[in-house]
Amino acid sequence: MKALKYALIATALTSAIAADAATTHGVNPANIDPSVAPQDDFYDYACGGWIKANPIGDEYARFGTFDELGENNRKQLRDLFDQLSASEQAKGSVGQKVRDIYLLGMDSVRLNREGADPVKADLQFINAMKRAQLTDMVIWEHAGIGSPFFGCGVEADMLNSNINTLYISQPGLGLPDRDYYLSNEGNMKEIRTQYVKYLEDIFAMSGYTKKDAKRAAKNIMALETKLAEYSWDRVRLRDIASQYNPTDVATLQANYPFIDWNAYFKGIGIDNVGQVVLMQPDVMQKVNTLVGTLTDQQIKDYMAYNYLSSAIGYLGDDFIQRSFEFSRLISGKKEITPRWKRALNVPNGMLGEAVGELYVAKYFPKEAKERMLKLVGNLKKSLAEHIRSNTWMSDSTKINALVKLNSFTVKVGYPDKWRDYSAITVDPAQSYWTNVKGMIKAEAAREIAKYGKPVDKDEWGMSPQTVNAYYNPLANEIVFPAGILQPPFFDFEADDASNYGAIGVVIGHEMTHGFDDQGRQFDQDGNMTDWWAPADAEKFKALTDILADQYSSIVVIDDLHANGRFTLGENIADHGGLNVAYSAFKKTVQGQGNEKIDGFTPDQRFFLAYASVWAANIRPEEIVRRTKTDEHSLGRWRVNAALKNIPAFYEAFSIKAGDKMWLDPAKRVTIW
């Protein structure tokens, strides 16, 4: 199960400051394009200068301020890794593990010499298995390698968030989304054609004959297309309550006998499973029927590719190049990410807190944490005021909302206790993939071992060096890693307008997630509970429907529209974050004055700072991919569409009826 956490951006990025931003604190006038009127297109006005000065590099599908920040952090981490590489590290120490897995990823000579050798024994193992051993095959791959036929994971129980339970979910797909199998929009037919050719090549490179590679590719495409047809789409997956279906093992076995469930649970490391939460029962029923129609060979081919898709990134350059050639159809990238960045991502992800401890010690001042906690406190007060003054919510529901707000756990910078990585080993004598596979399995075993145990409320869902933030409704917590607490988001020497418009909105965004269309279904303890008066819930839905329709009317490229239902939670959070942060800013000395800096009023600087967070260049293919797969709106619309609902924005930039940034007051919506 994917953890129920709502991040500020879709992927965990880490990063840099432009050369001119290093000497300019707060809003940078160079980011502005004065040739565009703010009344016509505020995004292009506020970000146009940055966009022109930061052309997208060939290795990127999108390059924005988050990615810019990520580049800086990668360089900082590379320096840390190079220091580790230059000195002796005790065997079994965290330093040794970080150093050796990084160096294995950097050893192109060895990787190319070994070629497909690291995967051949496992592929032989898969192809030697019989249909009667399907459960054993699934157990083997579910140890972190893949999720054939269904997904399985441990997470806090939605009705008792203090205890971890097991969730069974629909399977993943090889392509980014079910639409890539089922839709003929844009170049999706061509992507499907090239996907089959890619599969053929990957199998042939792994030792399959040309005939067998063609058969495997055909089998996989047919099977994944069926799974795509069965799968819930991303809008339906936002219906959290419908996915909570507690099911005992006897019922699971009776209804879905394609797996020996008792053997499965024991095989993944859990004894005495009482019940699991089945998330999409109808999908599981269809998968159960489908498996009964499959031949042994179809199952083996499917399992083999589930395995290979995890291994490809850790093999020789021919695999990397072929994978990139296909992925560029989807992302639009022009060249492969440099080897050092790919190598760095492994310890940065799999040993995240170990790397984070080194990162924080060198790059994160304690003063930043103290200042951030003060900002969070100010934003909490502001949101409380918004709840109290809300005109559409009854007093009883307001009380419950305030209880939830005052119960937020706030995590800033880094964990109070660091992860123990003693279960992970890195042996340079073994291949890169063998080591990575071992790390993946160790992490999977660690997660599964949480089943039935109390939830560790101190655990973090992101490493400290991550440039992101999140709200977790199951813990009712907001989390701000050290990585995001730097310019342009957070700057000690910047004016309040700049900090409240950037990191202040980020804080407000994560807080508002506690009261968006999904987060509102959980109470102050993180339990899925209906704490709303029925009439208030109806009013809330009426308001969110207006917001969803606003975004669904946006044409993002060609004839492709944004999906306002899919992005609803993030759009609610953006709007709430803006309103709450602006109110908090207006309580500062600068917010109560009207002194200009660089020719801009305090209110103008607030909105310019917000817009600058989303400055980016993006390729057409990536616009399509993100529209299909990312619950966040594209950066342009996180600015232009969101600000059209903020009254103070109209006043700040003298926007009037007839301007392109004008939205009729009757069509505007304020939720929080």
C-alpha positions in Angstrom: 0.0 0.0 0.0 1.2 3.5 -0.8 1.5 5.5 2.4 -1.3 7.9 2.9 0.9 11.0 2.9 0.3 14.3 1.0 3.5 15.8 -0.2 4.0 19.3 -1.5 5.4 17.9 -4.8 5.0 14.5 -6.4 8.6 13.3 -6.1 11.2 13.7 -3.4 13.7 16.2 -4.8 16.9 17.6 -3.3 18.6 21.0 -4.5 20.1 24.6 -5.6 20.1 28.3 -5.7 20.7 30.3 -8.8 23.8 32.4 -8.9 21.9 35.7 -8.6 19.7 34.3 -5.8 22.9 33.7 -3.7 23.2 37.5 -3.3 19.6 38.5 -3.5 17.5 37.8 -0.4 13.8 37.3 -0.9 12.0 38.2 -4.1 14.5 38.5 -6.9 13.6 41.1 -9.5 15.6 39.2 -12.1 13.0 36.4 -12.0 10.3 38.8 -13.4 9.5 39.3 -17.0 8.4 43.0 -17.3 7.3 42.5 -20.9 4.3 40.6 -19.5 1.5 42.4 -17.6 0.7 40.7 -14.3 -3.0 41.3 -15.1 -2.6 39.1 -18.3 -0.6 36.1 -17.0 0.8 36.4 -13.5 2.9 33.2 -13.9 4.7 34.4 -16.9 5.2 37.9 -15.3 6.5 36.6 -12.0 8.5 33.7 -13.4 9.4 34.7 -16.9 12.8 36.0 -16.1 13.7 32.9 -14.3 12.3 30.7 -17.0 14.4 32.5 -19.7 17.6 32.3 -17.5 17.2 28.6 -16.7 16.6 26.7 -20.0 15.8 23.1 -19.4 18.8 20.8 -19.5 18.8 17.7 -21.7 18.6 15.4 -18.7 15.4 16.9 -17.4 11.7 16.5 -18.3 11.0 19.5 -16.1 13.4 21.9 -14.5 12.1 24.3 -11.9 13.1 25.8 -8.6 12.6 22.5 -6.8 15.0 20.9 -9.3 17.4 23.8 -9.0 17.5 23.3 -5.3 17.9 19.6 -5.8 21.0 20.1 -7.9 22.7 22.1 -5.1 21.9 19.4 -2.5 23.3 16.7 -4.8 26.5 18.6 -5.1 26.7 18.9 -1.3 26.0 15.1 -1.0 28.6 14.3 -3.6 31.2 16.2 -1.6 30.2 14.1 1.5 30.4 10.9 -0.5 33.8 11.8 -1.9 35.1 12.5 1.6 33.9 9.1 2.7 35.5 7.5 -0.4 38.8 9.1 0.4 39.1 7.6 3.8 39.0 4.2 5.4 35.6 3.2 6.8 35.1 0.4 9.4 33.5 -2.7 8.0 29.8 -2.7 8.7 29.7 1.0 9.6 27.2 3.3 8.0 30.1 5.1 6.3 31.3 1.9 4.7 27.8 1.1 3.4 27.3 4.5 1.9 30.7 4.6 0.4 30.7 1.2 -1.1 27.3 1.2 -2.6 28.1 4.6 -4.2 31.4 3.4 -5.6 29.7 0.2 -7.0 27.3 2.5 -8.9 30.2 4.5 -10.2 32.2 1.5 -11.5 31.1 1.6 -15.1 33.9 -0.8 -16.2 32.8 -3.5 -13.9 29.1 -2.9 -14.6 29.6 -3.2 -18.4 31.9 -6.3 -17.9 29.2 -8.1 -15.8 26.4 -7.1 -18.2 23.4 -9.3 -17.6 25.2 -11.8 -15.4 23.8 -10.5 -12.1 20.2 -11.3 -13.2 20.6 -14.6 -15.1 20.5 -16.9 -12.1 17.3 -15.3 -10.8 15.7 -15.5 -14.3 16.6 -19.2 -14.5 15.0 -19.6 -11.0 11.8 -17.9 -12.2 11.6 -20.0 -15.4 12.2 -23.2 -13.6 9.2 -22.8 -11.3 5.8 -24.5 -12.0 2.3 -23.2 -11.8 1.8 -25.0 -8.5 4.5 -22.8 -7.1 2.7 -19.5 -7.9 2.4 -18.5 -4.3 6.2 -19.1 -3.8 6.9 -17.0 -6.9 4.8 -14.1 -5.6 6.3 -14.3 -2.1 9.8 -14.1 -3.6 9.0 -11.0 -5.7 6.9 -9.3 -3.0 10.1 -9.1 -0.9 10.5 -5.6 -2.3 11.3 -6.6 -5.8 7.9 -6.2 -7.5 4.2 -6.4 -6.9 2.9 -9.0 -9.4 -0.9 -9.6 -9.4 -1.4 -7.4 -6.3 0.4 -5.1 -3.9 0.9 -5.7 -0.2 2.2 -3.4 2.5 2.0 -2.4 6.2 0.5 1.0 7.3 -1.4 2.3 10.3 -4.9 1.0 10.5 -7.3 3.8 9.3 -9.7 3.0 12.1 -7.1 2.5 14.8 -4.0 4.6 13.8 -2.0 3.4 16.7 -1.6 -0.1 15.3 -0.1 -1.2 12.0 -2.1 -3.5 9.8 -1.7 -5.1 6.4 -3.2 -3.7 3.2 -3.8 -5.6 -0.1 -4.1 -3.4 -3.2 -4.4 -3.5 -6.9 -1.1 -4.4 -8.8 1.2 -1.9 -10.4 1.7 -1.4 -14.1 4.8 -1.1 -16.3 3.6 2.1 -18.0 2.9 5.2 -15.9 -0.9 5.0 -15.8 -3.8 2.8 -17.1 -4.5 5.4 -19.8 -1.3 4.6 -21.5 -2.7 1.1 -22.2 -6.3 2.2 -22.9 -6.3 5.7 -24.4 -5.4 6.9 -27.9 -4.7 10.4 -26.8 -1.6 12.0 -28.2 1.2 9.5 -28.9 -0.1 6.8 -26.6 -0.6 4.3 -29.4 3.1 4.8 -30.4 4.2 4.5 -26.8 2.4 1.1 -26.6 4.1 0.0 -29.9 7.5 1.0 -28.6 6.9 -0.6 -25.2 6.6 -4.0 -26.8 9.8 -3.4 -28.7 11.5 -2.3 -25.6 10.3 -5.4 -23.7 11.7 -7.6 -26.6 15.1 -5.9 -26.4 15.3 -6.1 -22.6 14.6 -9.9 -22.6 17.0 -10.5 -25.5 19.7 -8.6 -23.7 19.0 -10.7 -20.6 19.8 -14.0 -22.5 16.4 -14.9 -24.0 16.4 -16.1 -27.6 14.8 -13.7 -30.2 11.7 -15.9 -30.4 11.3 -16.2 -26.6 11.8 -12.4 -26.2 9.0 -11.7 -28.7 6.7 -14.2 -26.9 7.5 -12.6 -23.5 6.9 -9.1 -24.7 3.5 -10.1 -26.3 2.5 -11.9 -23.1 3.4 -9.0 -20.8 1.6 -6.4 -22.9 -1.6 -8.5 -23.1 -1.6 -9.2 -19.4 -0.8 -5.6 -18.3 -3.5 -4.3 -20.6 -6.0 -6.6 -18.8 -4.7 -5.3 -15.4 -5.1 -1.7 -16.6 -8.7 -2.4 -17.6 -9.4 -3.8 -14.1 -7.6 -1.1 -12.2 -9.3 1.8 -10.5 -8.4 5.1 -12.1 -6.7 7.8 -10.1 -9.9 9.7 -9.3 -11.6 6.7 -7.9 -8.5 5.9 -5.8 -9.1 9.2 -4.0 -12.2 7.6 -2.4 -10.4 6.5 0.8 -13.5 5.1 2.7 -14.4 2.7 -0.1 -11.0 1.1 0.1 -11.2 0.1 3.8 -12.5 -3.4 3.6 -11.4 -5.6 6.6 -11.2 -9.2 5.5 -10.3 -12.3 7.5 -7.9 -14.8 5.9 -10.6 -17.5 5.5 -12.7 -15.1 3.4 -9.7 -14.1 1.5 -8.9 -17.7 0.7 -12.5 -18.5 -0.2 -12.9 -15.5 -2.6 -9.4 -15.4 -4.1 -8.0 -18.9 -4.1 -5.3 -18.2 -6.8 -2.9 -17.6 -3.8 -2.4 -19.8 -0.8 -2.9 -16.9 1.6 -1.7 -18.6 4.8 1.5 -19.7 3.0 1.8 -16.3 1.5 1.7 -14.4 4.8 4.1 -16.9 6.5 6.4 -16.6 3.5 6.6 -12.8 3.7 7.4 -13.0 7.4 4.0 -12.7 9.2 2.5 -15.4 11.5 -1.0 -15.5 12.8 -2.6 -12.9 10.5 -6.1 -12.2 11.8 -7.4 -9.9 9.0 -6.1 -7.6 6.3 -7.6 -4.5 4.6 -8.6 -5.3 1.1 -8.5 -2.0 -0.9 -10.1 -2.9 -4.2 -12.1 -6.2 -3.9 -13.5 -6.0 -7.4 -10.0 -5.8 -8.9 -8.8 -8.7 -6.8 -11.8 -10.8 -8.0 -10.9 -10.0 -11.7 -7.3 -10.8 -11.1 -8.3 -14.1 -9.5 -10.3 -15.1 -12.6 -7.6 -13.9 -14.9 -4.9 -16.0 -13.3 -7.0 -19.1 -13.9 -6.8 -18.5 -17.6 -3.1 -17.9 -17.8 -0.6 -20.5 -19.0 2.5 -21.3 -17.0 4.6 -19.4 -19.6 2.5 -16.3 -19.4 2.9 -16.3 -15.6 6.7 -16.8 -15.9 7.1 -14.0 -18.4 5.1 -11.6 -16.3 7.1 -12.5 -13.2 10.3 -12.2 -15.1 9.6 -8.7 -16.2 8.4 -7.6 -12.8 11.9 -8.7 -11.6 13.8 -7.2 -14.5 12.1 -3.8 -14.3 13.6 -3.5 -10.8 17.0 -4.6 -11.8 17.6 -2.7 -15.1 18.9 0.5 -13.4 21.7 -1.4 -11.7 23.1 -3.2 -14.7 25.4 -2.3 -17.6 25.2 0.8 -19.8 23.4 -1.1 -22.6 20.4 -1.7 -20.3 20.5 1.9 -19.1 20.6 3.2 -22.6 17.8 1.0 -23.9 15.6 1.9 -20.9 16.3 5.6 -21.5 15.5 5.4 -25.2 12.0 4.1 -24.3 11.4 6.4 -21.4 12.2 9.5 -23.4 8.9 8.9 -25.3 7.1 9.4 -22.1 9.2 12.1 -20.4 10.7 14.0 -23.4 14.2 13.9 -21.8 17.1 14.3 -24.3 19.9 12.6 -22.4 20.5 10.2 -19.5 21.0 11.5 -16.0 24.8 11.5 -15.3 26.2 8.4 -13.7 27.3 10.2 -10.5 23.7 11.4 -9.8 22.3 7.9 -10.5 24.9 6.4 -8.2 24.2 9.0 -5.5 20.5 8.3 -5.5 20.9 4.8 -4.2 22.5 5.6 -0.8 20.5 8.8 -0.6 17.3 6.7 -0.9 18.1 3.4 0.7 20.3 4.8 3.5 18.4 8.1 3.6 18.6 8.9 7.3 22.2 7.8 7.5 23.0 10.3 4.7 20.7 12.8 6.3 22.6 12.7 9.6 25.8 13.7 7.7 23.9 16.3 5.8 22.3 18.0 8.8 25.6 18.1 10.7 27.2 20.1 7.9 24.5 22.1 6.3 21.5 22.7 8.6 21.9 25.3 11.4 19.8 24.9 14.6 18.6 28.5 14.2 16.7 27.4 11.0 14.7 24.9 13.1 13.8 27.5 15.7 12.7 30.1 13.2 10.6 27.5 11.3 8.9 26.4 14.5 7.9 30.0 15.2 6.5 30.3 11.6 4.5 27.2 12.1 3.1 28.5 15.3 2.0 31.7 13.5 0.4 29.8 10.7 -1.5 27.6 13.2 -3.0 30.7 14.8 -4.0 32.0 11.4 -5.7 28.8 10.4 -7.5 28.7 13.7 -8.9 32.2 12.9 -10.0 31.1 9.5 -11.8 28.2 11.0 -13.6 30.4 13.6 -14.6 33.0 11.0 -15.8 30.4 8.5 -19.3 31.3 7.3 -20.4 27.9 6.0 -19.5 25.6 8.9 -21.5 25.1 12.1 -20.1 25.7 15.5 -20.0 22.0 16.4 -17.9 21.1 13.4 -15.7 24.2 14.0 -14.9 22.9 17.5 -13.9 19.5 16.1 -11.7 21.2 13.4 -10.0 23.3 16.0 -9.3 20.2 18.2 -7.7 18.6 15.2 -5.6 21.6 14.4 -4.4 22.0 17.9 -3.4 18.3 17.9 -1.1 18.6 14.9 2.3 17.1 15.5 5.0 19.3 14.0 8.3 17.8 12.7 11.0 20.2 11.5 14.5 19.5 10.0 15.4 16.0 11.1 14.2 13.2 13.4 14.9 13.2 17.1 16.2 9.6 16.7 18.0 8.2 13.7 17.3 5.0 11.8 19.3 1.8 12.5 20.7 0.3 9.3 22.5 -2.6 10.9 20.3 -5.1 9.0 21.6 -3.8 5.7 24.9 -5.1 4.4 27.0 -3.9 1.4 29.7 -6.3 0.1 31.9 -4.9 -2.7 32.7 -8.4 -3.8 29.1 -8.9 -4.9 27.6 -7.2 -7.9 25.9 -3.8 -7.7 22.4 -5.4 -8.3 23.0 -8.1 -5.8 23.8 -5.5 -3.2 20.8 -3.3 -4.1 18.5 -6.3 -4.1 19.7 -7.2 -0.6 19.1 -3.6 0.6 15.6 -3.7 -1.0 14.8 -7.0 0.7 16.1 -5.8 4.1 13.9 -2.7 3.9 10.8 -4.8 2.8 11.4 -7.2 5.8 11.7 -4.2 8.1 8.3 -2.8 6.9 6.5 -6.1 7.1 7.8 -6.7 10.6 5.7 -3.7 11.7 2.5 -5.7 11.2 0.4 -5.8 14.4 2.8 -3.6 16.3 2.3 -0.1 17.6 2.9 2.7 15.1 6.2 4.5 15.7 5.0 8.1 15.9 8.6 9.4 15.8 9.3 7.8 12.4 9.7 10.1 9.4 8.4 9.5 5.9 11.1 11.6 4.2 14.8 11.9 4.8 16.1 15.3 6.2 17.9 16.2 2.9 14.6 16.0 0.9 13.3 19.2 -0.7 9.6 18.6 0.0 7.1 18.6 2.9 4.1 16.4 3.8 1.0 15.9 5.9 0.2 12.5 7.2 -3.5 12.1 8.1 -2.9 8.8 9.9 -0.6 10.6 12.4 -2.1 14.1 12.0 1.4 15.4 11.5 3.0 18.1 9.3 6.7 17.5 8.4 9.2 19.9 6.9 12.6 18.3 6.2 15.8 20.4 6.4 16.2 20.2 2.6 13.4 22.6 1.9 14.4 25.1 4.6 16.7 27.2 2.3 16.3 29.8 -0.4 14.1 30.5 -2.3 11.7 28.8 0.2 13.2 30.0 3.5 15.8 32.7 3.9 17.0 34.1 7.2 17.9 37.4 5.7 14.8 37.9 3.6 11.8 40.1 4.4 8.7 38.6 5.9 6.7 39.0 2.7 9.1 36.7 0.9 9.2 34.0 3.6 5.5 34.0 4.2 4.8 33.9 0.5 7.1 30.9 0.0 7.7 28.7 3.0 4.7 30.2 4.8 2.4 29.0 2.0 4.1 25.6 2.1 3.3 25.4 5.9 -0.3 26.5 5.3 -0.6 24.0 2.4 0.4 21.1 4.6 -1.9 22.2 7.4 -4.8 22.6 5.0 -4.3 19.0 3.9 -5.8 18.1 7.3 -9.0 19.6 6.0 -9.0 18.8 2.3 -11.5 16.3 0.7 -9.4 13.3 2.0 -7.7 14.7 5.1 -11.0 15.9 6.5 -12.1 12.2 6.9 -9.6 11.7 9.7 -9.8 13.0 13.3 -7.2 14.5 15.6 -5.8 11.1 16.4 -5.4 10.0 12.8 -8.5 7.7 12.8 -10.9 7.7 9.9 -14.0 9.2 11.6 -16.8 11.4 10.4 -16.6 14.4 12.7 -18.6 16.6 10.4 -22.3 17.7 10.8 -24.0 16.4 7.7 -25.1 19.8 6.5 -21.5 21.1 6.8 -20.2 18.1 4.7 -22.7 19.0 2.0 -21.6 22.6 1.9 -18.0 21.6 1.8 -18.7 19.3 -1.2 -20.6 22.1 -3.0 -17.5 24.4 -2.6 -15.0 21.8 -3.6 -17.1 20.9 -6.7 -16.7 24.5 -7.8 -13.0 24.3 -7.4 -12.8 21.0 -9.2 -14.7 22.4 -12.1 -12.4 25.4 -12.3 -9.4 23.3 -12.8 -11.0 20.7 -15.1 -11.8 23.6 -17.5 -8.1 24.3 -17.9 -6.5 23.1 -21.2 -2.9 22.1 -20.3 -1.8 21.2 -23.8 -3.5 20.6 -27.2 -6.9 19.3 -26.3 -5.9 17.7 -22.9 -7.6 19.1 -19.9 -6.4 19.2 -16.3 -8.3 16.8 -14.0 -9.8 18.9 -11.3 -11.2 15.8 -9.5 -7.8 14.1 -9.4 -6.0 17.2 -8.2 -8.7 18.4 -5.8 -6.9 17.7 -2.5 -3.7 19.6 -3.7 -5.7 22.5 -5.1 -7.6 22.8 -1.8 -4.3 22.9 0.0 -2.8 25.5 -2.3 -5.8 27.8 -1.8 -5.9 27.3 1.9 -2.1 27.7 2.2 -2.3 31.0 0.4 -5.2 32.4 2.5 -3.7 31.3 5.8 -0.2 32.4 5.0 -1.4 35.8 3.8 -3.4 36.4 7.0 -0.4 35.5 9.1 1.8 37.8 7.1 -0.6 40.7 7.6 0.1 40.5 11.3 3.8 41.2 10.8 5.3 44.7 11.0 6.0 44.6 7.2 2.5 43.2 6.5 0.9 46.1 8.3 3.0 48.7 6.5 3.3 49.7 2.8 7.0 50.2 2.4 8.3 49.2 -1.0 11.4 47.1 -1.7 12.7 47.1 -5.2 9.6 48.9 -6.2 7.1 46.3 -4.9 4.7 46.7 -2.0 4.7 44.1 0.8 1.6 42.4 -0.6 3.1 42.3 -4.1 6.2 40.7 -2.8 4.1 38.0 -1.0 2.5 36.9 -4.2 5.7 37.2 -6.2 7.4 35.0 -3.7 4.6 32.4 -4.0 4.8 32.3 -7.8 8.6 32.0 -7.8 8.3 28.7 -6.0 6.7 27.2 -9.1 8.9 28.6 -11.8 9.8 25.9 -14.2 10.4 24.8 -17.8 8.6 21.6 -18.8 8.5 19.4 -21.9 5.2 18.7 -23.7 5.5 14.9 -23.0 6.0 15.6 -19.3 2.9 17.9 -19.2 0.9 14.9 -20.4 2.6 12.4 -18.0 2.1 14.7 -15.0 -1.5 15.5 -15.9 -2.2 11.7 -16.0 -0.2 10.6 -12.9 0.5 13.6 -10.6 -2.2 14.6 -8.1 -0.6 18.1 -8.1 -1.6 20.7 -10.7 1.1 21.9 -13.0 3.1 24.8 -11.6 1.6 27.4 -14.0 -1.9 26.6 -12.6 -0.8 26.4 -9.0 -0.1 30.1 -9.6 -2.7 31.4 -12.1 -5.7 29.2 -11.2 -5.1 29.5 -7.5 -4.6 33.2 -7.3 -7.8 34.0 -9.2 -9.6 33.0 -6.0 -7.6 35.2 -3.6 -9.2 38.6 -3.1 -6.0 40.3 -1.9 -4.2 39.3 -5.1 -6.6 41.4 -7.1 -5.9 44.4 -4.9 -2.2 43.9 -4.9 -1.9 44.1 -8.7 -4.9 46.2 -9.6 -6.7 43.4 -11.5 -10.0 44.4 -12.8 -12.9 43.1 -14.9 -11.7 42.4 -18.5 -8.2 41.4 -17.5 -7.2 37.8 -18.3 -6.4 37.1 -14.6 -9.9 38.3 -13.6 -12.4 35.8 -12.4 -15.9 36.9 -11.7 -16.5 37.2 -7.9 -19.6 35.0 -8.3 -17.4 32.2 -9.6 -14.6 32.5 -7.0 -14.4 30.1 -4.1 -13.0 30.2 -0.6 -13.0 27.0 1.4 -10.4 27.8 4.1 
